[in-house]
């Protein structure tokens, strides 16, 4: 029998503080990304630099946004030096459309080489964009092309890339 049955000092840990719904990630305190630079990506697409266009479209993703349905707004500096407010859902949809535009411009034979040149983080981010594009752009031709990208990204990133898309707190 234990000697200190009445000693409850070990019970000072508040287990309710570890509720995943109440968890505050310190990364979310940073300014959320406002999406890739559309002018740069379009310029790279016009000059047929598809690898650079893909990397540019994957840069600065809008992942750190808390709410995906537009309750919060992000300040974005426009060309005329005025600040305008953009809906976060609109930013995420525009980023997804831009990445999808880049993916649709790549020839099927070049997909494997482009996926191999991406880093692991870029592969995971690309998988997020592929799933988001399949969700929002449901026409048959786009989905078939996205499935060929999905197969190559799955071959490069494994099943972990899929699991990270569905389990990650930072959603598109």
BELJO-V128210 format. One line per field, one symbol per residue. phi: phi as a letter, one per 20 degrees, with the letter a starting at -180 (. if undefined). psi: psi as a letter, one per 40 degrees, with the letter a starting at -180 (. if undefined). burial: I if it has 9 or more other C-alpha atoms within 8 Angstrom, else O. A space follows every 10 residues. Layout:
phi=???
psi=???
burial=???
//
This chain:
phi=.ffdfefdff eeeefffeff fefdefffff fffdnfffff ffffffemef fffffffeel feeeffdedn fdcdeceefe meecddffff ffffffffff ffffeefffe ffffffeeff ffffffffff fffffedeff ffffffffff fffffeemff fffffedffe de
psi=iidgdehfee fehhdeeehd dehhhddeei hiifiihddd ddddddefgd dddddddeif igdehdheee diihhhhide eihihhhddd dddddddddd ddddehidde ddddddeiid dddddddddd ddddddgeid dddddddddd ddddddeaed ddddddeidg i.
burial=OOOOOOOOOO OOOOOOOOOO OOOOOOOIOO OIIIIIOOOI IIOIIOOOII OOIIIIIIOO IIIIIOOIOI OOIIOIOOOO OOOOOIIIII IIOIIIIIII OIIIOIOOOO IOOIIOOIOO OIIIIIIIII OIIIOOOIOO OIIOIIOIII OIIIOIIIOO IIOIIOOOOO II
//
